[in-house]
Amino acid sequence: RLEEARNVSIALNKAGRVRRKRGDGARAEQMFEESLEISRGLAVAQPESEQAARDVSIALELLGEVQLLRSNFTGAEHLFAESCEIRKGLVAAQPDSVQAAEELRTVQKSMAIARGAHWHNRWVGWVRRAKPKIGTKSSSSNDG
């Protein structure tokens, strides 16, 4: 039963990736959310399973990627942060695993991209809002 549920979760992730590549982000997101729900259930049922924890992390990252594509950088960052915490636990449990360390680095990079994009957008917004004010100050100070 648990293996069957995991297989469904994996299939949803694969199908979601195909949908995302074809530009159907909404359907991909639904598939990744369903996969995450299944993976979380499996992780609760198997609290000592590193594979179950990894599966949750994968689904979180896939959802984070969809949020990045939708320019929901804060949402993406939160999903990547949750995945990152899981990955840190996996690295601690498998300190000699190159794969676990690489997967942690990958999600940390994704989190940094989301954070950078979030702050870039905020900065652009500040500049756009300040630009008319700056122009007004410049023209009034040149009049004198």
Residue frames relative to the residue before (quaternion, step in Angstrom):
aa qw qx qy qz dx dy dz
R 1.0000 0.0000 0.0000 0.0000 0.00 0.00 0.00
L 0.6781 0.4759 -0.2940 0.4767 3.61 0.88 -0.93
E 0.6542 0.5114 -0.3150 0.4597 3.57 0.98 -0.84
E 0.6293 0.5299 -0.3310 0.4622 3.58 1.03 -0.76
A 0.6505 0.5088 -0.3135 0.4686 3.58 0.95 -0.88
R 0.6442 0.5116 -0.3251 0.4663 3.59 0.97 -0.82
N 0.6365 0.5293 -0.3273 0.4556 3.59 0.97 -0.80
V 0.6258 0.5191 -0.3318 0.4782 3.60 1.05 -0.75
S 0.6476 0.5254 -0.3131 0.4546 3.58 0.95 -0.90
I 0.6570 0.5012 -0.3040 0.4741 3.58 0.93 -0.89
A 0.6507 0.5146 -0.3133 0.4622 3.59 0.96 -0.87
L 0.6332 0.5231 -0.3284 0.4665 3.59 1.02 -0.77
N 0.6421 0.5149 -0.3246 0.4662 3.59 0.99 -0.80
K 0.6606 0.5026 -0.3094 0.4639 3.58 0.94 -0.87
A 0.6736 0.4817 -0.2959 0.4761 3.58 0.90 -0.91
G 0.6306 0.5394 -0.3245 0.4540 3.58 1.06 -0.75
R 0.6277 0.5278 -0.3321 0.4659 3.57 1.03 -0.76
V 0.6360 0.5162 -0.3234 0.4738 3.57 1.01 -0.82
R 0.6530 0.5119 -0.3130 0.4621 3.59 0.90 -0.92
R 0.6496 0.5213 -0.3178 0.4531 3.57 0.94 -0.90
K 0.6621 0.5054 -0.3048 0.4617 3.60 0.92 -0.88
R 0.6927 0.4557 -0.2669 0.4912 3.57 1.12 -0.65
G 0.5949 -0.6190 0.3436 0.3806 3.57 1.27 0.12
D 0.5596 0.5871 -0.3958 0.4307 3.60 1.25 0.18
G 0.0914 -0.8553 0.5098 0.0139 3.53 0.51 1.25
A 0.6287 0.5511 -0.3420 0.4290 3.57 1.02 -0.76
R 0.6891 0.4515 -0.2849 0.4901 3.59 0.88 -0.90
A 0.6076 0.5444 -0.3517 0.4590 3.59 1.03 -0.72
E 0.6491 0.5210 -0.3152 0.4560 3.55 0.92 -0.91
Q 0.6359 0.5234 -0.3301 0.4612 3.61 0.94 -0.83
M 0.6687 0.5005 -0.2996 0.4611 3.57 0.93 -0.89
F 0.6654 0.4919 -0.3051 0.4713 3.58 0.95 -0.85
E 0.6329 0.5222 -0.3341 0.4638 3.60 1.03 -0.72
E 0.6493 0.5012 -0.3152 0.4774 3.57 0.98 -0.82
S 0.6305 0.5242 -0.3210 0.4739 3.57 1.02 -0.80
L 0.6474 0.5167 -0.3159 0.4628 3.57 0.96 -0.86
E 0.6383 0.5276 -0.3277 0.4548 3.59 0.95 -0.84
I 0.6584 0.4895 -0.3029 0.4849 3.58 0.93 -0.88
S 0.6738 0.5100 -0.2962 0.4452 3.58 0.87 -0.96
R 0.6357 0.5110 -0.3346 0.4721 3.58 0.99 -0.77
G 0.6385 0.5261 -0.3239 0.4588 3.58 0.98 -0.81
L 0.6610 0.4961 -0.2992 0.4769 3.56 0.99 -0.83
A 0.6402 0.5215 -0.3248 0.4613 3.59 1.03 -0.74
V 0.6327 0.5065 -0.3278 0.4855 3.59 1.07 -0.70
A 0.6787 0.4956 -0.2825 0.4625 3.58 0.98 -0.88
Q 0.7812 0.1980 -0.0875 0.5856 3.58 1.20 -0.59
P 0.0798 -0.8683 0.4860 0.0594 3.61 0.61 1.09
E 0.6915 0.4626 -0.2860 0.4754 3.61 1.14 -0.45
S 0.5435 0.6523 -0.3862 0.3605 3.59 1.27 -0.14
E 0.3442 -0.7386 0.5487 0.1870 3.55 -0.65 1.15
Q 0.6161 0.5487 -0.3449 0.4476 3.58 1.07 -0.70
A 0.6458 0.5101 -0.3247 0.4662 3.59 0.97 -0.82
A 0.6445 0.5052 -0.3198 0.4766 3.59 0.99 -0.80
R 0.6427 0.5213 -0.3170 0.4632 3.58 0.97 -0.84
D 0.6405 0.5297 -0.3264 0.4502 3.59 0.98 -0.80
V 0.6163 0.5205 -0.3411 0.4826 3.60 1.05 -0.74
S 0.6552 0.5285 -0.3046 0.4456 3.56 0.92 -0.94
I 0.6429 0.5244 -0.3216 0.4564 3.58 0.95 -0.85
A 0.6695 0.4939 -0.3032 0.4645 3.59 0.87 -0.94
L 0.6253 0.5295 -0.3365 0.4641 3.60 1.01 -0.76
E 0.6683 0.5026 -0.3001 0.4592 3.58 0.93 -0.87
L 0.6416 0.5136 -0.3271 0.4664 3.58 0.98 -0.78
L 0.6440 0.4957 -0.3172 0.4888 3.58 1.01 -0.76
G 0.6289 0.5401 -0.3271 0.4537 3.57 1.04 -0.77
E 0.6378 0.5247 -0.3253 0.4605 3.57 1.02 -0.78
V 0.6295 0.5153 -0.3323 0.4773 3.59 1.03 -0.76
Q 0.6529 0.5090 -0.3198 0.4608 3.58 0.96 -0.83
L 0.6054 0.5375 -0.3549 0.4675 3.60 1.06 -0.67
L 0.6657 0.5065 -0.3032 0.4565 3.58 0.90 -0.91
R 0.6956 0.4413 -0.2606 0.5035 3.58 1.16 -0.59
S 0.4443 -0.7082 0.4244 0.3478 3.58 1.33 0.06
N 0.4337 0.6284 -0.5040 0.4037 3.58 1.12 0.69
F 0.0908 -0.8669 0.4894 0.0262 3.53 0.48 1.28
T 0.6239 0.5266 -0.3429 0.4645 3.59 1.05 -0.68
G 0.6533 0.5071 -0.3103 0.4689 3.58 0.94 -0.88
A 0.6440 0.5181 -0.3142 0.4670 3.56 0.98 -0.87
E 0.6559 0.5220 -0.3178 0.4431 3.57 0.89 -0.90
H 0.6502 0.5130 -0.3198 0.4601 3.60 0.96 -0.81
L 0.6548 0.5013 -0.3112 0.4723 3.59 0.96 -0.84
F 0.6662 0.4878 -0.3019 0.4765 3.58 0.94 -0.87
A 0.6297 0.5372 -0.3395 0.4468 3.60 1.02 -0.75
E 0.6465 0.5007 -0.3229 0.4765 3.59 0.96 -0.82
S 0.6442 0.5104 -0.3138 0.4755 3.57 0.98 -0.83
C 0.6299 0.5560 -0.3226 0.4359 3.55 0.99 -0.86
E 0.6448 0.5154 -0.3218 0.4636 3.59 0.97 -0.83
I 0.6361 0.5088 -0.3239 0.4811 3.57 1.00 -0.79
R 0.6648 0.5120 -0.3013 0.4529 3.57 0.90 -0.94
K 0.6136 0.5382 -0.3519 0.4583 3.61 1.03 -0.71
G 0.6465 0.5160 -0.3109 0.4682 3.56 1.02 -0.82
L 0.6523 0.5101 -0.3122 0.4656 3.57 1.02 -0.78
V 0.6357 0.5074 -0.3291 0.4797 3.59 1.03 -0.73
A 0.6414 0.5168 -0.3240 0.4653 3.59 1.00 -0.80
A 0.6823 0.4795 -0.2802 0.4755 3.58 1.04 -0.78
Q 0.7813 0.1996 -0.0888 0.5846 3.59 1.19 -0.60
P 0.0574 -0.8668 0.4929 0.0498 3.61 0.64 1.04
D 0.7008 0.4513 -0.2774 0.4777 3.62 1.14 -0.44
S 0.5288 0.6532 -0.4015 0.3640 3.59 1.27 -0.03
V 0.3492 -0.7352 0.5501 0.1869 3.54 -0.60 1.19
Q 0.6343 0.5447 -0.3295 0.4387 3.59 0.99 -0.83
A 0.6604 0.5008 -0.3166 0.4613 3.60 0.89 -0.89
A 0.6599 0.5026 -0.3068 0.4667 3.59 0.97 -0.85
E 0.6595 0.5037 -0.3086 0.4648 3.59 0.96 -0.85
E 0.6546 0.5045 -0.3160 0.4659 3.59 0.97 -0.81
L 0.6120 0.5225 -0.3460 0.4825 3.60 1.10 -0.64
R 0.6568 0.5043 -0.3175 0.4621 3.61 0.88 -0.88
T 0.6385 0.5386 -0.3282 0.4410 3.58 0.97 -0.81
V 0.7006 0.4413 -0.2862 0.4822 3.60 0.83 -0.89
Q 0.5984 0.5421 -0.3682 0.4610 3.61 1.09 -0.56
K 0.6336 0.5140 -0.3256 0.4779 3.60 1.03 -0.75
S 0.6469 0.5151 -0.3183 0.4636 3.58 0.95 -0.86
M 0.6445 0.5132 -0.3177 0.4694 3.56 0.99 -0.83
A 0.6504 0.5093 -0.3137 0.4683 3.59 0.99 -0.80
I 0.6237 0.5271 -0.3360 0.4693 3.60 1.03 -0.74
A 0.6640 0.4987 -0.3061 0.4655 3.58 0.90 -0.92
R 0.6597 0.5008 -0.3058 0.4696 3.59 0.94 -0.88
G 0.6629 0.5067 -0.3055 0.4588 3.58 0.93 -0.88
A 0.6554 0.5032 -0.3088 0.4711 3.57 0.97 -0.85
H 0.6157 0.5461 -0.3400 0.4552 3.58 1.04 -0.78
W 0.7196 0.4337 -0.2589 0.4764 3.58 0.79 -1.00
H 0.5876 0.5531 -0.3712 0.4594 3.59 1.09 -0.59
N 0.6705 0.4934 -0.2983 0.4669 3.58 0.87 -0.93
R 0.6367 0.5097 -0.3358 0.4713 3.59 0.99 -0.76
W 0.6499 0.5157 -0.3194 0.4578 3.58 0.94 -0.87
V 0.6392 0.5148 -0.3256 0.4694 3.60 0.93 -0.87
G 0.6442 0.5192 -0.3173 0.4634 3.59 0.98 -0.82
W 0.6482 0.5086 -0.3217 0.4665 3.58 0.94 -0.84
V 0.6513 0.5143 -0.3156 0.4602 3.58 0.93 -0.90
R 0.6676 0.5034 -0.3079 0.4539 3.58 0.88 -0.90
R 0.6775 0.4725 -0.2981 0.4783 3.58 0.98 -0.79
A 0.6937 0.4809 -0.2770 0.4591 3.58 1.03 -0.74
K 0.5442 0.6660 -0.3898 0.3293 3.59 1.09 -0.65
P 0.6819 0.4545 -0.3258 0.4715 3.67 0.74 -0.82
K 0.6393 0.5257 -0.3261 0.4567 3.58 1.04 -0.75
I 0.6444 0.5149 -0.3198 0.4663 3.55 0.99 -0.83
G 0.6483 0.5185 -0.3089 0.4642 3.57 0.96 -0.88
T 0.6449 0.5171 -0.3190 0.4636 3.59 1.00 -0.79
K 0.6597 0.5004 -0.3112 0.4663 3.58 0.90 -0.88
S 0.6571 0.5239 -0.3166 0.4398 3.58 0.92 -0.89
S 0.7062 0.4625 -0.2862 0.4533 3.56 0.79 -0.96
S 0.6703 0.4854 -0.3227 0.4593 3.61 0.97 -0.68
S 0.6684 0.4834 -0.3215 0.4650 3.61 1.03 -0.64
N 0.6404 0.5160 -0.3299 0.4635 3.62 1.15 -0.48
D 0.5662 0.6181 -0.3814 0.3898 3.61 1.20 -0.42
G 0.6964 0.5385 -0.2748 0.3867 3.52 1.03 -0.74
